[in-house]
Amino acid sequence: MKIAGIEAKKVVLPLAKEFRISLGAVANFEAVFVKVITDEGLFGYGEASPFAYVTGETCETVIDAISYISKALTGLDPFSIEAIHRTMDRVTARNGSAKAAIDIALYDIMSKAAGVPLYKFLGGSQSNVETDMTISIDDPQIMGQEAKDLSNSGFRMLKIKAGGNREADLEAIDLIRKNAPNAHLKIDANQGWKPAQALEMARAYEKYGVQSIEQPVPAWDLDGLAYVRRHSPIPIMADESCFTPQDAFKIAKLEAADIINIKLMKCGGIYRALQICSVAESAGIPCMVGCMMESRIAIAAGAALVASHPNIILADLDSFVELENKNLATGGFEFDTPVIKLGDASGLGVETRLFE
């Protein structure tokens, strides 16, 4: 079996509401769907969900990168995943979400050829993955009401965006805790603070039973991240500081995080994600799998990864819930709030009519 071609198409859909973090805001879901075709007629779907604030990509740069990469991959065996990643890295640096789209499509092909769901192809044995739900930055009263509504709907874990205004952040967490008294709360500052500010906020958050604080300081400041981790009363999670297995090694060496957030769009797909997870596991650091603004294609891949590895203890795979048009991609899993139930179909089990 050989790779015969790669197609890529941009999709743009409105979100149910504007999604705001400390780095910026988005009102629309923008992604690139990918179809990798083999010479035997078997094909796989993938998805790139670039986020310029994090990955430095746009849908336009993703399509250009995939067009460039596809020429180097034509004729390669889709099962030669290590050689394919080596080739992609040789052809172009970074471009994580473009590489992730191809990687996901290849894992779809491989698990289809094996006749098993992707999570089983990756070694997993259980198909249910519980996700949290994210509350983006807004008026604290709105955030508090959203927490109440989400908790009442069945979500047990809530991820709270912060890192903008100190007083508003603290007012929001107070209302959220009052409105969702039993929820597992995580704070995500998206690089919004300096180390001293991060420690001040961690100490203020402690009384609300916050379980972790994600990426409190700029991505480049690993020393600052390590300083916060050493002194914080709340566990610290690395996100934008970890794109590669090498980043995971540096974080482990500096003891800079208690947990690492793996995102397929940052690292380039499942293959690199598994490497990050292995590095973290060897250092005794558990992982979470998170997402950008992603549809069912990438979410199904992320959930399969979670289901396959015991070192991945948390899932932040909620973005598909906010899409206005959920029929852009179908299948892959059922969602019984808050549980993603992966299906029995081979591969990702996801379908889309975009390439018809």
GUBARO-653186 format. One record per residue (C-alpha): residue number from 1; x, y negated, z negated. Coordinates in Angstrom, 1 decimal. Example, Ala and Ser with C-alpha at 12.3 -4.5 7.8 and 13.67 -1.06 7.14 Angstrom:
<rs>
<r seq="1" u="12.3" v="4.5" w="-7.8"/>
<r seq="2" u="13.7" v="1.1" w="-7.1"/>
</rs>
This chain:
<rs>
<r seq="1" u="0.0" v="0.0" w="0.0"/>
<r seq="2" u="1.3" v="-3.4" w="0.9"/>
<r seq="3" u="0.2" v="-7.0" w="0.4"/>
<r seq="4" u="-1.3" v="-8.2" w="3.7"/>
<r seq="5" u="-2.5" v="-11.7" w="2.9"/>
<r seq="6" u="-3.5" v="-14.1" w="0.2"/>
<r seq="7" u="-6.5" v="-16.5" w="0.5"/>
<r seq="8" u="-7.0" v="-19.5" w="-1.9"/>
<r seq="9" u="-10.1" v="-21.8" w="-2.2"/>
<r seq="10" u="-10.8" v="-24.7" w="-4.5"/>
<r seq="11" u="-13.9" v="-24.9" w="-6.6"/>
<r seq="12" u="-15.3" v="-27.9" w="-8.4"/>
<r seq="13" u="-18.3" v="-27.7" w="-10.8"/>
<r seq="14" u="-19.6" v="-30.1" w="-13.5"/>
<r seq="15" u="-19.2" v="-29.1" w="-17.1"/>
<r seq="16" u="-22.2" v="-29.1" w="-19.5"/>
<r seq="17" u="-20.5" v="-32.0" w="-21.3"/>
<r seq="18" u="-17.2" v="-33.9" w="-21.1"/>
<r seq="19" u="-14.3" v="-32.0" w="-22.7"/>
<r seq="20" u="-12.0" v="-34.3" w="-24.6"/>
<r seq="21" u="-8.7" v="-33.6" w="-26.4"/>
<r seq="22" u="-5.9" v="-35.8" w="-27.6"/>
<r seq="23" u="-4.2" v="-35.7" w="-24.3"/>
<r seq="24" u="-7.2" v="-36.7" w="-22.2"/>
<r seq="25" u="-10.6" v="-35.8" w="-21.0"/>
<r seq="26" u="-12.2" v="-33.8" w="-18.1"/>
<r seq="27" u="-15.8" v="-33.9" w="-16.8"/>
<r seq="28" u="-15.5" v="-31.2" w="-14.1"/>
<r seq="29" u="-14.3" v="-27.6" w="-13.9"/>
<r seq="30" u="-11.7" v="-27.5" w="-11.1"/>
<r seq="31" u="-10.0" v="-24.2" w="-10.2"/>
<r seq="32" u="-8.6" v="-22.2" w="-7.3"/>
<r seq="33" u="-9.9" v="-18.8" w="-6.7"/>
<r seq="34" u="-7.6" v="-16.3" w="-5.0"/>
<r seq="35" u="-8.1" v="-13.1" w="-3.0"/>
<r seq="36" u="-5.1" v="-10.9" w="-2.4"/>
<r seq="37" u="-5.7" v="-8.4" w="0.4"/>
<r seq="38" u="-3.8" v="-5.2" w="1.0"/>
<r seq="39" u="-3.2" v="-3.3" w="4.3"/>
<r seq="40" u="-5.4" v="-0.5" w="2.9"/>
<r seq="41" u="-8.5" v="-2.7" w="2.5"/>
<r seq="42" u="-8.3" v="-2.9" w="-1.3"/>
<r seq="43" u="-8.3" v="-6.4" w="-2.6"/>
<r seq="44" u="-8.2" v="-8.3" w="-5.9"/>
<r seq="45" u="-9.4" v="-11.6" w="-7.3"/>
<r seq="46" u="-7.4" v="-14.1" w="-9.3"/>
<r seq="47" u="-7.9" v="-17.6" w="-10.6"/>
<r seq="48" u="-5.7" v="-20.6" w="-11.1"/>
<r seq="49" u="-7.1" v="-23.2" w="-13.6"/>
<r seq="50" u="-4.5" v="-26.0" w="-13.6"/>
<r seq="51" u="-4.6" v="-28.7" w="-16.2"/>
<r seq="52" u="-2.3" v="-31.5" w="-15.3"/>
<r seq="53" u="-1.8" v="-32.6" w="-19.0"/>
<r seq="54" u="-0.4" v="-29.2" w="-19.8"/>
<r seq="55" u="0.8" v="-27.3" w="-16.7"/>
<r seq="56" u="1.6" v="-30.3" w="-14.5"/>
<r seq="57" u="-0.4" v="-28.9" w="-11.7"/>
<r seq="58" u="-3.5" v="-29.8" w="-9.7"/>
<r seq="59" u="-5.7" v="-27.7" w="-7.5"/>
<r seq="60" u="-4.0" v="-29.2" w="-4.5"/>
<r seq="61" u="-0.5" v="-28.3" w="-5.7"/>
<r seq="62" u="-1.7" v="-24.8" w="-6.6"/>
<r seq="63" u="-3.0" v="-24.2" w="-3.1"/>
<r seq="64" u="0.3" v="-25.5" w="-1.6"/>
<r seq="65" u="2.3" v="-23.3" w="-4.0"/>
<r seq="66" u="0.2" v="-20.2" w="-3.2"/>
<r seq="67" u="0.6" v="-20.8" w="0.5"/>
<r seq="68" u="4.4" v="-21.1" w="0.1"/>
<r seq="69" u="4.6" v="-18.0" w="-2.2"/>
<r seq="70" u="2.4" v="-15.8" w="-0.1"/>
<r seq="71" u="4.9" v="-15.8" w="2.8"/>
<r seq="72" u="7.5" v="-14.3" w="0.5"/>
<r seq="73" u="5.1" v="-11.6" w="-0.9"/>
<r seq="74" u="3.6" v="-10.3" w="2.3"/>
<r seq="75" u="4.7" v="-6.7" w="2.8"/>
<r seq="76" u="5.5" v="-6.1" w="-0.9"/>
<r seq="77" u="3.9" v="-3.3" w="-2.9"/>
<r seq="78" u="1.3" v="-4.8" w="-5.3"/>
<r seq="79" u="2.5" v="-2.3" w="-7.9"/>
<r seq="80" u="6.0" v="-3.8" w="-7.8"/>
<r seq="81" u="4.9" v="-6.4" w="-10.3"/>
<r seq="82" u="8.4" v="-7.1" w="-11.7"/>
<r seq="83" u="9.8" v="-7.6" w="-8.3"/>
<r seq="84" u="6.9" v="-9.8" w="-7.3"/>
<r seq="85" u="7.4" v="-12.1" w="-10.3"/>
<r seq="86" u="11.1" v="-12.3" w="-9.6"/>
<r seq="87" u="10.3" v="-13.3" w="-6.0"/>
<r seq="88" u="7.7" v="-15.9" w="-7.1"/>
<r seq="89" u="10.2" v="-17.4" w="-9.6"/>
<r seq="90" u="12.9" v="-17.5" w="-6.9"/>
<r seq="91" u="10.6" v="-19.1" w="-4.4"/>
<r seq="92" u="9.4" v="-21.9" w="-6.8"/>
<r seq="93" u="10.0" v="-22.9" w="-10.4"/>
<r seq="94" u="7.2" v="-23.4" w="-12.8"/>
<r seq="95" u="3.7" v="-23.5" w="-11.1"/>
<r seq="96" u="2.4" v="-21.2" w="-13.8"/>
<r seq="97" u="-1.3" v="-21.2" w="-12.9"/>
<r seq="98" u="-0.6" v="-20.6" w="-9.2"/>
<r seq="99" u="1.5" v="-17.6" w="-10.2"/>
<r seq="100" u="-1.2" v="-16.5" w="-12.7"/>
<r seq="101" u="-3.8" v="-16.4" w="-10.0"/>
<r seq="102" u="-1.7" v="-14.0" w="-7.9"/>
<r seq="103" u="-0.7" v="-12.0" w="-10.9"/>
<r seq="104" u="-4.3" v="-11.5" w="-12.0"/>
<r seq="105" u="-5.4" v="-10.5" w="-8.5"/>
<r seq="106" u="-2.5" v="-7.9" w="-8.4"/>
<r seq="107" u="-3.6" v="-6.4" w="-11.7"/>
<r seq="108" u="-7.1" v="-6.3" w="-10.4"/>
<r seq="109" u="-5.8" v="-4.3" w="-7.4"/>
<r seq="110" u="-3.6" v="-2.0" w="-9.5"/>
<r seq="111" u="-6.4" v="-1.1" w="-11.9"/>
<r seq="112" u="-8.9" v="-0.6" w="-9.1"/>
<r seq="113" u="-6.4" v="1.7" w="-7.4"/>
<r seq="114" u="-6.1" v="3.6" w="-10.7"/>
<r seq="115" u="-9.9" v="3.8" w="-11.0"/>
<r seq="116" u="-10.0" v="2.3" w="-14.5"/>
<r seq="117" u="-11.0" v="-1.0" w="-16.1"/>
<r seq="118" u="-8.1" v="-3.5" w="-16.5"/>
<r seq="119" u="-8.0" v="-3.3" w="-20.3"/>
<r seq="120" u="-7.5" v="0.5" w="-20.0"/>
<r seq="121" u="-4.9" v="0.1" w="-17.3"/>
<r seq="122" u="-3.0" v="-2.2" w="-19.8"/>
<r seq="123" u="-3.3" v="0.5" w="-22.5"/>
<r seq="124" u="-6.3" v="-0.7" w="-24.4"/>
<r seq="125" u="-8.9" v="1.5" w="-25.9"/>
<r seq="126" u="-11.6" v="-0.9" w="-27.3"/>
<r seq="127" u="-13.6" v="-3.1" w="-25.0"/>
<r seq="128" u="-15.1" v="-5.7" w="-27.4"/>
<r seq="129" u="-13.3" v="-9.1" w="-27.9"/>
<r seq="130" u="-14.7" v="-11.7" w="-30.3"/>
<r seq="131" u="-14.0" v="-15.3" w="-29.2"/>
<r seq="132" u="-14.1" v="-18.6" w="-31.0"/>
<r seq="133" u="-15.9" v="-21.7" w="-29.6"/>
<r seq="134" u="-14.2" v="-25.0" w="-29.2"/>
<r seq="135" u="-15.5" v="-28.4" w="-30.3"/>
<r seq="136" u="-13.9" v="-31.2" w="-28.4"/>
<r seq="137" u="-13.2" v="-34.7" w="-29.7"/>
<r seq="138" u="-16.4" v="-36.8" w="-30.0"/>
<r seq="139" u="-18.2" v="-38.9" w="-32.6"/>
<r seq="140" u="-17.8" v="-37.0" w="-35.9"/>
<r seq="141" u="-21.6" v="-36.8" w="-36.4"/>
<r seq="142" u="-21.9" v="-35.1" w="-33.0"/>
<r seq="143" u="-19.1" v="-32.7" w="-33.8"/>
<r seq="144" u="-20.7" v="-31.8" w="-37.1"/>
<r seq="145" u="-24.1" v="-31.1" w="-35.5"/>
<r seq="146" u="-22.3" v="-29.1" w="-32.8"/>
<r seq="147" u="-20.7" v="-27.0" w="-35.5"/>
<r seq="148" u="-24.0" v="-26.3" w="-37.1"/>
<r seq="149" u="-25.6" v="-25.3" w="-33.8"/>
<r seq="150" u="-22.7" v="-23.0" w="-32.8"/>
<r seq="151" u="-22.6" v="-21.4" w="-36.2"/>
<r seq="152" u="-26.4" v="-20.8" w="-36.1"/>
<r seq="153" u="-26.0" v="-19.3" w="-32.6"/>
<r seq="154" u="-23.6" v="-16.6" w="-33.9"/>
<r seq="155" u="-20.1" v="-18.0" w="-33.5"/>
<r seq="156" u="-18.1" v="-17.2" w="-36.5"/>
<r seq="157" u="-14.8" v="-18.9" w="-35.5"/>
<r seq="158" u="-14.7" v="-22.6" w="-34.4"/>
<r seq="159" u="-11.7" v="-24.4" w="-32.9"/>
<r seq="160" u="-11.8" v="-28.1" w="-33.6"/>
<r seq="161" u="-9.9" v="-30.6" w="-31.4"/>
<r seq="162" u="-8.1" v="-33.4" w="-33.2"/>
<r seq="163" u="-5.1" v="-35.6" w="-33.0"/>
<r seq="164" u="-6.8" v="-38.8" w="-32.0"/>
<r seq="165" u="-7.9" v="-41.0" w="-34.8"/>
<r seq="166" u="-7.0" v="-40.0" w="-38.4"/>
<r seq="167" u="-10.2" v="-41.2" w="-40.1"/>
<r seq="168" u="-12.4" v="-39.8" w="-37.4"/>
<r seq="169" u="-10.6" v="-36.4" w="-37.5"/>
<r seq="170" u="-11.1" v="-36.2" w="-41.3"/>
<r seq="171" u="-14.7" v="-37.3" w="-41.1"/>
<r seq="172" u="-15.3" v="-34.7" w="-38.5"/>
<r seq="173" u="-13.8" v="-31.8" w="-40.5"/>
<r seq="174" u="-15.8" v="-32.8" w="-43.5"/>
<r seq="175" u="-19.1" v="-32.7" w="-41.6"/>
<r seq="176" u="-18.1" v="-29.5" w="-39.8"/>
<r seq="177" u="-17.3" v="-27.7" w="-43.0"/>
<r seq="178" u="-20.6" v="-28.8" w="-44.6"/>
<r seq="179" u="-22.6" v="-27.8" w="-41.5"/>
<r seq="180" u="-20.7" v="-24.5" w="-41.0"/>
<r seq="181" u="-19.7" v="-23.4" w="-44.5"/>
<r seq="182" u="-18.7" v="-19.9" w="-43.6"/>
<r seq="183" u="-17.0" v="-20.5" w="-40.3"/>
<r seq="184" u="-13.3" v="-19.6" w="-39.7"/>
<r seq="185" u="-11.9" v="-23.0" w="-38.7"/>
<r seq="186" u="-8.9" v="-23.8" w="-36.6"/>
<r seq="187" u="-7.5" v="-27.3" w="-35.8"/>
<r seq="188" u="-5.9" v="-28.0" w="-32.4"/>
<r seq="189" u="-4.1" v="-31.4" w="-32.2"/>
<r seq="190" u="-2.7" v="-30.8" w="-28.7"/>
<r seq="191" u="0.6" v="-32.6" w="-29.6"/>
<r seq="192" u="-1.2" v="-35.5" w="-31.2"/>
<r seq="193" u="1.0" v="-36.2" w="-34.2"/>
<r seq="194" u="4.6" v="-36.8" w="-35.3"/>
<r seq="195" u="5.9" v="-34.3" w="-37.9"/>
<r seq="196" u="5.2" v="-36.5" w="-40.9"/>
<r seq="197" u="1.7" v="-37.2" w="-39.7"/>
<r seq="198" u="1.2" v="-33.5" w="-39.1"/>
<r seq="199" u="2.1" v="-32.7" w="-42.7"/>
<r seq="200" u="-0.2" v="-35.4" w="-44.0"/>
<r seq="201" u="-3.0" v="-34.0" w="-42.0"/>
<r seq="202" u="-2.3" v="-30.4" w="-43.0"/>
<r seq="203" u="-2.5" v="-31.3" w="-46.6"/>
<r seq="204" u="-5.7" v="-33.2" w="-46.0"/>
<r seq="205" u="-7.2" v="-30.2" w="-44.1"/>
<r seq="206" u="-6.2" v="-27.7" w="-46.8"/>
<r seq="207" u="-9.2" v="-28.2" w="-49.0"/>
<r seq="208" u="-11.6" v="-27.4" w="-46.0"/>
<r seq="209" u="-10.2" v="-23.9" w="-45.7"/>
<r seq="210" u="-8.7" v="-24.5" w="-42.3"/>
<r seq="211" u="-7.0" v="-21.2" w="-41.1"/>
<r seq="212" u="-4.4" v="-22.7" w="-38.7"/>
<r seq="213" u="-3.2" v="-25.9" w="-37.0"/>
<r seq="214" u="-2.3" v="-25.6" w="-33.4"/>
<r seq="215" u="0.5" v="-27.6" w="-31.7"/>
<r seq="216" u="0.6" v="-30.5" w="-34.2"/>
<r seq="217" u="3.7" v="-32.1" w="-32.6"/>
<r seq="218" u="5.0" v="-32.8" w="-29.0"/>
<r seq="219" u="5.8" v="-29.6" w="-27.1"/>
<r seq="220" u="9.5" v="-30.5" w="-26.8"/>
<r seq="221" u="10.0" v="-31.0" w="-30.5"/>
<r seq="222" u="10.7" v="-27.4" w="-31.7"/>
<r seq="223" u="12.7" v="-28.8" w="-34.7"/>
<r seq="224" u="9.7" v="-30.9" w="-35.7"/>
<r seq="225" u="7.4" v="-27.9" w="-35.3"/>
<r seq="226" u="9.7" v="-25.8" w="-37.5"/>
<r seq="227" u="9.8" v="-28.6" w="-40.1"/>
<r seq="228" u="6.0" v="-28.8" w="-40.2"/>
<r seq="229" u="5.7" v="-25.0" w="-40.4"/>
<r seq="230" u="8.2" v="-24.8" w="-43.3"/>
<r seq="231" u="6.2" v="-27.4" w="-45.4"/>
<r seq="232" u="2.6" v="-27.0" w="-44.2"/>
<r seq="233" u="0.1" v="-25.3" w="-46.6"/>
<r seq="234" u="-1.7" v="-24.1" w="-43.4"/>
<r seq="235" u="-0.3" v="-21.7" w="-40.9"/>
<r seq="236" u="1.1" v="-23.4" w="-37.7"/>
<r seq="237" u="0.4" v="-22.2" w="-34.2"/>
<r seq="238" u="2.5" v="-22.9" w="-31.1"/>
<r seq="239" u="0.7" v="-23.6" w="-27.8"/>
<r seq="240" u="2.3" v="-26.1" w="-25.4"/>
<r seq="241" u="5.7" v="-25.3" w="-26.9"/>
<r seq="242" u="5.5" v="-21.8" w="-25.4"/>
<r seq="243" u="5.3" v="-21.2" w="-21.7"/>
<r seq="244" u="7.9" v="-18.4" w="-21.3"/>
<r seq="245" u="9.3" v="-15.4" w="-23.1"/>
<r seq="246" u="12.4" v="-17.5" w="-23.6"/>
<r seq="247" u="10.3" v="-20.2" w="-25.3"/>
<r seq="248" u="8.9" v="-17.5" w="-27.6"/>
<r seq="249" u="12.4" v="-16.4" w="-28.5"/>
<r seq="250" u="13.4" v="-20.0" w="-29.4"/>
<r seq="251" u="10.3" v="-20.4" w="-31.5"/>
<r seq="252" u="11.0" v="-17.1" w="-33.3"/>
<r seq="253" u="14.7" v="-18.0" w="-33.8"/>
<r seq="254" u="13.8" v="-21.3" w="-35.4"/>
<r seq="255" u="10.9" v="-19.8" w="-37.4"/>
<r seq="256" u="8.8" v="-22.6" w="-35.9"/>
<r seq="257" u="5.4" v="-21.0" w="-35.8"/>
<r seq="258" u="3.3" v="-18.5" w="-37.7"/>
<r seq="259" u="1.3" v="-17.6" w="-34.5"/>
<r seq="260" u="1.7" v="-18.1" w="-30.7"/>
<r seq="261" u="-1.0" v="-19.1" w="-28.3"/>
<r seq="262" u="-0.5" v="-17.3" w="-25.0"/>
<r seq="263" u="-2.3" v="-18.7" w="-22.0"/>
<r seq="264" u="-2.1" v="-17.0" w="-18.6"/>
<r seq="265" u="-2.1" v="-20.4" w="-16.9"/>
<r seq="266" u="1.0" v="-21.5" w="-18.8"/>
<r seq="267" u="3.1" v="-18.4" w="-18.5"/>
<r seq="268" u="2.2" v="-17.2" w="-15.0"/>
<r seq="269" u="-0.2" v="-14.3" w="-15.7"/>
<r seq="270" u="-0.5" v="-11.0" w="-17.4"/>
<r seq="271" u="3.0" v="-9.7" w="-16.8"/>
<r seq="272" u="4.7" v="-12.6" w="-18.5"/>
<r seq="273" u="2.1" v="-12.8" w="-21.2"/>
<r seq="274" u="2.9" v="-9.2" w="-22.2"/>
<r seq="275" u="6.6" v="-10.2" w="-22.4"/>
<r seq="276" u="5.8" v="-13.1" w="-24.6"/>
<r seq="277" u="3.7" v="-10.8" w="-26.8"/>
<r seq="278" u="6.5" v="-8.3" w="-27.1"/>
<r seq="279" u="9.0" v="-11.0" w="-28.1"/>
<r seq="280" u="6.6" v="-12.4" w="-30.7"/>
<r seq="281" u="5.8" v="-8.9" w="-32.0"/>
<r seq="282" u="9.4" v="-8.1" w="-32.5"/>
<r seq="283" u="9.8" v="-11.2" w="-34.6"/>
<r seq="284" u="6.7" v="-10.4" w="-36.6"/>
<r seq="285" u="4.7" v="-13.3" w="-35.1"/>
<r seq="286" u="1.1" v="-12.4" w="-34.1"/>
<r seq="287" u="-0.5" v="-14.0" w="-31.0"/>
<r seq="288" u="-3.8" v="-15.5" w="-29.8"/>
<r seq="289" u="-4.9" v="-15.5" w="-26.1"/>
<r seq="290" u="-6.3" v="-18.9" w="-25.2"/>
<r seq="291" u="-7.7" v="-20.4" w="-22.0"/>
<r seq="292" u="-7.9" v="-23.6" w="-20.0"/>
<r seq="293" u="-11.2" v="-24.5" w="-18.2"/>
<r seq="294" u="-11.6" v="-21.0" w="-16.7"/>
<r seq="295" u="-14.4" v="-19.0" w="-15.1"/>
<r seq="296" u="-15.2" v="-15.3" w="-15.5"/>
<r seq="297" u="-12.2" v="-14.2" w="-13.4"/>
<r seq="298" u="-9.5" v="-15.6" w="-15.6"/>
<r seq="299" u="-11.6" v="-15.0" w="-18.8"/>
<r seq="300" u="-12.0" v="-11.3" w="-17.9"/>
<r seq="301" u="-8.3" v="-11.0" w="-17.4"/>
<r seq="302" u="-7.5" v="-12.8" w="-20.7"/>
<r seq="303" u="-10.0" v="-10.6" w="-22.6"/>
<r seq="304" u="-8.5" v="-7.5" w="-21.1"/>
<r seq="305" u="-5.1" v="-8.6" w="-22.4"/>
<r seq="306" u="-6.5" v="-9.2" w="-25.9"/>
<r seq="307" u="-8.2" v="-5.7" w="-25.8"/>
<r seq="308" u="-4.9" v="-4.1" w="-24.8"/>
<r seq="309" u="-2.5" v="-5.2" w="-27.5"/>
<r seq="310" u="-2.7" v="-5.0" w="-31.3"/>
<r seq="311" u="-0.4" v="-8.0" w="-31.8"/>
<r seq="312" u="-3.0" v="-10.2" w="-30.2"/>
<r seq="313" u="-5.3" v="-10.9" w="-33.2"/>
<r seq="314" u="-7.3" v="-13.9" w="-32.0"/>
<r seq="315" u="-9.1" v="-14.9" w="-28.8"/>
<r seq="316" u="-10.0" v="-18.4" w="-27.7"/>
<r seq="317" u="-11.8" v="-17.5" w="-24.4"/>
<r seq="318" u="-14.8" v="-19.7" w="-24.5"/>
<r seq="319" u="-14.6" v="-22.0" w="-21.5"/>
<r seq="320" u="-17.0" v="-20.1" w="-19.2"/>
<r seq="321" u="-19.8" v="-20.9" w="-21.7"/>
<r seq="322" u="-19.5" v="-24.6" w="-20.7"/>
<r seq="323" u="-19.9" v="-24.1" w="-17.0"/>
<r seq="324" u="-23.0" v="-25.4" w="-15.4"/>
<r seq="325" u="-22.9" v="-22.8" w="-12.6"/>
<r seq="326" u="-22.1" v="-19.5" w="-14.1"/>
<r seq="327" u="-22.9" v="-17.6" w="-10.9"/>
<r seq="328" u="-19.8" v="-18.8" w="-9.2"/>
<r seq="329" u="-18.2" v="-15.5" w="-10.4"/>
<r seq="330" u="-20.2" v="-12.7" w="-11.8"/>
<r seq="331" u="-19.6" v="-9.4" w="-13.6"/>
<r seq="332" u="-16.5" v="-8.5" w="-15.6"/>
<r seq="333" u="-18.1" v="-8.6" w="-18.9"/>
<r seq="334" u="-21.3" v="-9.2" w="-20.8"/>
<r seq="335" u="-21.4" v="-11.9" w="-23.5"/>
<r seq="336" u="-23.3" v="-11.2" w="-26.7"/>
<r seq="337" u="-22.4" v="-14.3" w="-28.8"/>
<r seq="338" u="-19.7" v="-14.3" w="-30.0"/>
<r seq="339" u="-18.4" v="-11.0" w="-28.4"/>
<r seq="340" u="-17.1" v="-10.5" w="-24.9"/>
<r seq="341" u="-18.0" v="-6.9" w="-23.9"/>
<r seq="342" u="-15.8" v="-5.7" w="-21.1"/>
<r seq="343" u="-17.4" v="-3.5" w="-18.5"/>
<r seq="344" u="-16.6" v="0.0" w="-17.3"/>
<r seq="345" u="-16.0" v="-0.9" w="-13.6"/>
<r seq="346" u="-12.5" v="-0.4" w="-12.3"/>
<r seq="347" u="-10.3" v="-3.5" w="-12.1"/>
<r seq="348" u="-11.5" v="-6.8" w="-13.5"/>
<r seq="349" u="-15.1" v="-5.9" w="-12.4"/>
<r seq="350" u="-15.6" v="-9.5" w="-11.3"/>
<r seq="351" u="-17.3" v="-10.5" w="-8.0"/>
<r seq="352" u="-17.5" v="-13.8" w="-6.1"/>
<r seq="353" u="-19.1" v="-14.7" w="-2.8"/>
<r seq="354" u="-16.6" v="-17.6" w="-2.2"/>
<r seq="355" u="-14.6" v="-15.6" w="0.3"/>
<r seq="356" u="-17.6" v="-14.4" w="2.4"/>
</rs>
